[in-house]
């Protein structure tokens, strides 16, 4: 009888030494195959939506936009988020931009007084700067029917001025302060058109 040691315990076996060596060789070959075989990739269950896009660093702001921000003595610039425009953002029957939920906007950009005004059903007067440096007066408020923050009272002029298209155009949103007034810079990117030009 041949004895073998397994996990620190000595055990007896009726197998011959030649049979044991053969088993060990087969085991080593199997382990080598497992090491060289790449693991199978699991299929992701996350559903892709047409309005979602992978996170990417913000594009440099156009010179006319930067010039206007400089003339306004803009300070405390913060990048908030990017969004591909939805149908409701550009519909002729609507006059509002639906702001995606953002901890950056709520906790880093808005002051305590501004948060209280929005939560209390009021509005905050803001200035929005477009890529050409033009300024628009808008209102930042909360629509409790959808439980989301919106920009309106001037958004329609922005849409018409740039002929914005849903699911084609996207905006990258920055915030800054001109004195104590809250302002936003909306950098427009025509992403889908750019992708088609590269194919």
N, C-alpha and C positions, 0 to 999 in steps of 0.2 A: 504493500500500500504506500502510496506517495502522499506526503503531507504538503499542504500549501498554506500560505498566510494571506488572509483576506480581511481588510479593515482592522488589522492588528490582532486577529484571532486565528490561531493555528487550527486547521481542519484537515481531516483525513479524506482521501478519495480513492476509489478503486481503479481509476483511470491510470494508464501507464504514463511514464514521463514523456514518451514520444507524442501521445495523444494530447497531453497538457500543452506541450510546446506548440503543437499545431493549432490548438485553440487560441493560444496567446498571439500567434502570428496573424490569424484571421481577425482577431479583435483589434490589433494594431492597424491592419489594413482598413478596417471599417472606420476607425477614428480618423485616419488620414483623409479618407473620402469625405467625412463630415466637415473637416476643417477647410477643405478646398472647395466645397460646394457652397455657393452664396445662398443666404437665407431668402426664402420666398417673400416678396413684397405683398403686404396686405393692401387690398383695395380701400381707398378712402371713402368713408361714408358721408363726407361733407359735400353738400350740394353747392354747385357754383351758381351764382346769380349774375344776370347781365349787368347789374348796376354795381357789382363789387369788383375791386381791382386789388392786385397785390400791393402791399405798402411800398412806397418808393420815396426817396428824399425829394423835398420840394425843389422845383426848378428855380433858377435865378430870376428875380423880378425884373421886368423890362425897365429900361432907363427912364421913360416918361413917368412911370408909376413911382420909381424911386425919387425922381425929382419933385413930384407933388408931395410925397411924404416928407421930404427934406424941407420944402417950403412951409409945410404945416408944423415943422419942428417935431416930427413924430419921434416917439421914444417907446421903450418897453415892447419892442416887436416880438411877437410870439407866433410860431407856426401852429395852427390849430388842427387842420385836417384837409384831406382832399376828397372830392365827391364827384362821381359821374352824375350828370343831371338826369332827373327822373321826369316822366311825362307831366306830372303835376307841377313841377318847377317851371315848366315853359308853356303850359296850357294857357290859351287866350282867356279862358274863363277864370283863371287864377291870377292873383297878384301877390305871390309870396314864394319865398325860398324856404324849403323845409330843412332846417339845420339838423344834421345827424347828432345823436346824443354824444356828448363829449365831456369828459372830466376836465380836460384842459380848459375848455371854454368856461365851464361852470365854476371851477375852483381856482384856476390860475388867472383867468382873464377878467371875469366879472368881479366887481367889488361887492362887499356885503350889502351895500345900499342898492346896487343894481340887481342883485339876486332877490332881495326883498320886493323890489318893484315888480319884477317879472313874476314871482310866485304869487304876489298879491293881485294879479290881474291887470297890472299897469304895463307901461312900455318904457323903453329906454331909447332916446333919440341917438342915432349913430350916423356916421358918415362913411360911405363905401367908396373906395377908389378903384377904378378899373385899370386895365393894362395901359391904356392911352393917357392915363393921368387925370381923367375926368372924375368929378365927384358927384355923388348921389346922396340925398338925404333919405334915410329909411328909419324904420322903427323896429326894434328888437322886442318881441313879446312872446308869451306862451299861449298856444292854442290848447285849451284844456280838453277839447273834444278829441284830440289825437295825442294829448299829453306830450307835446314836443314844442321846441322853440322855433320861431319863424322870423324871417326878415320880410317886411312888407312896406307899403306906403312909399313906393319908389322902385320896387323890384321890377315892375313891368317895363319901365323905361330902360333899365339895364338889359333885360332880355331882348327888347326890340332893337336897341342900339347895336348889340352884337349879333343879332339874329341867331340866338342860341338854340341849339337842337338837343332834344332829349336823347340820351344813350349814345351821343356822339361827342358832345362837349363835356368837359369836366372843369371844375374850379378848384384851385388850391387857395385856402383861406388863411390869411394872416391877420392878426390883431395888432393895434398899436394905439398909443394915446397922443392926442394933440391937446396939450394942456391937461385938463382932467376929462376931456371928452373921449368916449370910446369910439374907435374907428376900425374899419376892416379894409384889407386889400384883397380883392378877388382877382387872382391871376387865372385867365381862361386858357385852357389847353384843348385843342381839337385832336384828341388822342386817336379815335377810330380812323379819321382821315389820314393821319400820319402813318398808321399801321398799314393802311391799304397802299400808300405810296411806296412803301418798302417791299411790297410783294410783287 
